[in-house]
Amino acid sequence: MSSPAEKPREVGPQLFPFPLSEASVGAQLWIHSVEGNPRECHRLHEMGFCRRAELVKLSHGAMTVCLVCGARVGLSETVAQRILVTVAPGEPRENPGNAKAVRSDLSSFAEEGTLFCRIRDRFRRRKGGAAG
């Protein structure tokens, strides 16, 4: 009898997507999916809102501001409701030991990143190489 009661605890909030507009400020999140018409979805993908991208919600209200791909982006409340997110496992605030594991896990999804994210990463590598 104890195993059925434990299953909901194991699943936790990480596997159930919820709208970005419902996330708390300061939460580190992963993008699960983007709903809406194809044109809006494509534009959001170009801005960095792609599957498994990390983001941090900075503020909410009529305008939701979040940090994605190193840039602050403001979204209307209706657009924020169409972006489904999950809680990033191993948030640094909760468990600093898992932060590196989450970063290395995300590197396997580099091919899913936007062109902007790939260019930014290439620039950072060159800048680090030139400085050293």
C-alpha distance (Angstrom), angle and dihedral (degrees) to the residues before:
residue distance angle dihedral
M1 . . .
S2 3.77 . .
S3 3.82 93.8 .
P4 3.86 95.5 65.1
A5 3.80 88.9 50.3
E6 3.82 90.6 51.0
K7 3.81 95.8 51.7
P8 3.83 96.7 73.5
R9 3.81 89.1 50.0
E10 3.81 91.8 52.1
V11 3.80 92.7 50.8
G12 3.81 93.6 52.5
P13 3.78 124.6 168.2
Q14 3.81 93.7 -60.1
L15 3.80 95.6 83.3
F16 3.79 98.4 44.3
P17 3.80 113.4 77.7
F18 3.79 118.6 -141.2
P19 3.83 133.3 178.7
L20 3.80 118.1 -80.8
S21 3.80 88.3 -127.2
E22 3.84 89.4 66.3
A23 3.82 95.6 51.2
S24 3.78 119.5 105.1
V25 3.80 121.4 -110.8
G26 3.81 112.0 -93.3
A27 3.81 93.7 24.2
Q28 3.78 117.1 141.6
L29 3.78 107.9 -136.4
W30 3.78 143.9 175.9
I31 3.76 121.3 -137.3
H32 3.79 110.9 -116.7
S33 3.80 99.6 -179.6
V34 3.78 144.4 -34.3
E35 3.79 120.0 -125.2
G36 3.77 127.7 -161.2
N37 3.76 138.3 69.7
P38 3.81 117.4 -23.4
R39 3.80 93.6 -110.7
E40 3.83 93.4 56.1
C41 3.80 91.7 43.3
H42 3.80 90.8 52.0
R43 3.81 92.2 49.1
L44 3.81 92.3 48.7
H45 3.81 89.5 48.5
E46 3.81 89.5 53.3
M47 3.82 88.6 52.4
G48 3.82 91.5 54.8
F49 3.79 102.4 -92.2
C50 3.78 95.8 128.5
R51 3.79 131.2 139.1
R52 3.83 113.5 -69.0
A53 3.80 93.4 7.2
E54 3.80 114.0 144.7
L55 3.77 120.1 -123.4
V56 3.79 138.5 171.7
K57 3.79 120.4 -146.6
L58 3.81 108.4 -132.3
S59 3.82 102.4 177.5
H60 3.77 141.9 -9.4
G61 3.76 139.9 -157.2
A62 3.79 127.9 86.1
M63 3.81 85.4 -15.6
T64 3.81 121.6 38.2
V65 3.80 112.8 -153.0
C66 3.78 118.8 -163.5
L67 3.78 139.0 167.2
V68 3.80 113.5 -121.4
C69 3.82 127.6 161.5
G70 3.79 89.7 -3.4
A71 3.81 93.9 -58.1
R72 3.79 132.0 102.9
V73 3.78 111.2 -124.3
G74 3.81 127.9 -171.6
L75 3.79 118.0 -147.6
S76 3.78 132.0 -174.8
E77 3.79 117.2 -115.2
T78 3.81 92.0 -108.0
V79 3.80 93.1 52.5
A80 3.82 91.0 46.2
Q81 3.80 88.7 55.5
R82 3.81 91.1 56.0
I83 3.82 93.9 53.9
L84 3.79 108.1 85.0
V85 3.80 116.2 -155.9
T86 3.79 139.6 177.9
V87 3.78 129.0 -150.1
A88 3.80 110.9 -93.9
P89 3.80 108.8 -116.6
G90 3.78 114.6 -122.7
E91 3.78 98.0 23.2
P92 3.82 108.9 -165.5
R93 3.80 90.7 -124.0
E94 3.80 91.3 59.1
N95 3.79 103.3 33.9
P96 3.82 118.4 5.4
G97 3.81 91.4 -173.0
N98 3.79 92.5 68.8
A99 3.81 97.0 48.6
K100 3.82 93.1 89.9
A101 3.80 91.2 46.5
V102 3.79 90.4 54.7
R103 3.82 91.6 49.5
S104 3.82 92.8 50.1
D105 3.80 90.1 46.1
L106 3.81 89.8 54.6
S107 3.81 92.5 52.4
S108 3.81 89.0 73.0
F109 3.81 87.4 65.0
A110 3.81 95.1 53.9
E111 3.80 90.9 113.9
E112 3.81 88.7 60.5
G113 3.81 92.9 56.9
T114 3.75 123.1 105.5
L115 3.76 124.5 -100.3
F116 3.80 88.9 -107.0
C117 3.81 91.9 55.9
R118 3.81 92.6 48.3
I119 3.82 92.3 48.7
R120 3.82 90.5 47.8
D121 3.80 91.3 50.6
R122 3.81 91.8 48.2
F123 3.82 90.2 50.0
R124 3.81 91.3 50.5
R125 3.81 91.5 50.8
R126 3.82 91.8 50.2
K127 3.79 92.7 45.3
G128 3.81 90.5 50.7
G129 3.82 91.5 48.0
A130 3.81 93.7 48.1
A131 3.80 92.8 48.8
G132 3.79 93.5 49.6
